[in-house]
Amino acid sequence: MSRPVLLRGGRVIDPSQKLDEILDLLLADGCVAAFGKGLQAPDGCEALDVSGLVVAPGLVDLHVHLREPGEEHKETIASGARAAAAGGFTSICAMPNTRPPIDDPAAVGFVRAAGEQAGFAHVYPVGAVSIGLKGEEMTEIGELMAAGAVAISDDGRPVADSGLLSRAMEYASAFDIAYFSHSEDLGLSAGGVMNEGAVSTSLGLRGIPNAAEDTAVARDCIVAELTGGQLHILHVSTRGAVEIVRAAKARGVNVTAEATPHHLSLTDEAVRGYRTEAKMNPPLRSAADVAAVRDALVEGVIDSIATDHAPHHYEDKDREFDYAPFGIVGLETALGVCVRELVVGGHLDLPELIDRLSCRPAKIAGLPAGSLAEGSVADVVVFDPESRWTCQPEEFYSLSRNTPFAGQELVGRVVMTLVSGRTVHDGRGDR
């Protein structure tokens, strides 16, 4: 067990306690021991002056692709967890679309063990809904949960069979875990490589219409209403999906939703020049969609922010746009993008942003995170909300560099990340 740590004089923001005050925070035995003014450092304690910095519950990402097993040249569990720590994330959920998929208890156990061995952010496996992610036969959901899965998903693809989805959501509900939905109608999106609109027309690229997301979100909400299961919609990107989720919540459907930093900040204009680093699924949408997703996040229709961190090797992305894979990395840029776009942009204040990046996602997945209450796990991020820095992908801890934010000025830099009271990232030399 690491020695006690006393963080002195920081702006402690903890939305779970409605706390926003200049305080000291004492971490001991892997937990939050105390917070208050003028705390005394116990014997053997490491005391750090964090005045001028924000001290908050560690960030929680419900949507991360770690590529291991099968594609370790893109990312490993260890490199992804290290990148997460650098980005201020102390808990991440690993999606099951690896090779082979996380569709049996042994695979779930492997991810958990590899995350623990890495020793950076906590890594929580998400188990597959269907065997082999084929959408045909349901996995043993109870066994996946017993092995450590915190949710189920076939992310990367939707569960197209509504009967299978209904049964899976009923089973998941019995175990009190959520279904994380990649909501996409493959018949409507087939062959598309970017948002359908004026930009796709001008570039001569086949578009993915908003309806591909909207119809799937509507179906998923109806199935959730039928079963009473917990539904979490991944990476919402359209104004239509926002309205569908809003209506479902008004009816009492047990549904939550997330948006990514890139869907909150970029439009399909970023694809001009055939920039494959701006190719993701769902695609970057129109300015009207971005505005609707932002407004929904502010209102609480969209509950949380998640990165959909999707690493790809340089050679995979360095090809014709049609043939490049979907996805970007996001763990190390999320905070800087969100502070710049949402806080400096006047949409959210810092406590509201931390709520969306930490408290709410922890609650959605039932994780022991998202709070600095006494006795809570000592997962903490310390960051400078005023620091401006240039995104330089060559400095990433992730093994991949596929980001559309390269060369951009971001705001808000992680100074320190602690997991269970142990420092797993120290960026004080970067200040």
C-alpha positions, 0 to 999 in steps of 0.5 A: 500500500502506498504512503498517505498523500495530502493534497493541499489548497486545491479547488476540490470539485466533487459534484457527487457531494455538491462540493466546490471549495478550496480544501485539503484532501488526505488520501490513505490506505487507498481511500479518501481519509478526510477533506477540510481546511488546514489538515495535518499531514500524518507521519510519512505522508507526502504533502503536495501543494496543489493551489491553483489547481482543480482536485476532482474525482478521477474521470470515468470512461465507459467506452474504450477500445484497447485492442488486446487480445489480437491487435496489440500493435494498435494498443495493449491493455497496459498502453491504453490504461497508461494513456488513460492515466495521462488523460486523467481517467482512473476507470475505463470500460474495455469494449468486447470487439477484440480478436477474439472477442470478450464473449466468455468468462476466460476472456473477461478474466484475462482483461481484468487481470491484465488491467490489474497487472498494468497498474494504471487506470482500473480496467473494467471489461464489457462482455459481448451480447452475442457469441463471436459478436455475430448477433446470432446466439446470446452469450452466458451473461450471468457467467460474464458478470460473475467473471467481472463484466460490468455491462454487455455490448456488441459495440462496433456493430449493433444487435440487429435481431430485436428478439435476441436484444430483448432476451439479452436485456431481460437477462442483463436486467436480472443481473442489474447491468446495462446494455451499451448500444451501438445504435446503427441500422446497417441497411441504411449505413451500408457502404457509407464512410462519412456523414451524408450531406453537402460535404460528402457530395462535394467530396464524392464520398458515400454518406451515412444518413442521420436516419441510420442512427435515429431508427436504431436508437428508436428501436433500442428505446422501444425494446428497453421500454418493453423489457424494463432493462437498462439501456445506455446509448453510445456515441450519440451524434444526431439531433434526431437521436437526441429527440428520441432519447428525450421522449423516451426519458419522458415516458420513463424508459430506463435509458441513458446516453453519452456523447464523445468530445469529437461529436461535441466539437467537430463537424463533417467539415473536418473531413475535407482534404480526405482526412482519414483522422476525421473518419469515425463511426458514427461520423462527424455530423453537421453543425446543427447536429453538434449544436443539438448534442451540446444542448442535450448534454447541458440539459441532461438528455445526454448524461455523460461524455465518453471518448470511444478511444479507437486506436489504429496503426498509422499504416491502416489510416494512411490509405484512401478514405474509403478503405481507412478504418473508422475511429480515433484515439481520445483518452489523452485529449478528452479533458483538453477538448472538453474544457476548451469547447464546453467550459471556455465555450460557455456551455458548462462550468467545471463542476458540470463538466466533471459531473459528465466525465466522472460522477454520472458515468460511474453511476451508469455502470455502477462503478466504485468511482466518481466521488471524493466522499470520505471512505471512497476509493482514492481515485483522483485527478489534479488538473490545471483548468487554465493551462493551454497546450498544443496536441502533439500525438508523438507525445501520446502514451497510446501506441496509436496517433490517429487524432483530428486534434493534432496541432490544435491548442487545447485547454486544461492539462492533467497535472497528476492522476492517482489510482487507489491513492497511488500516483500513476501519472505525474505531469508536474514537469510539463507545467 
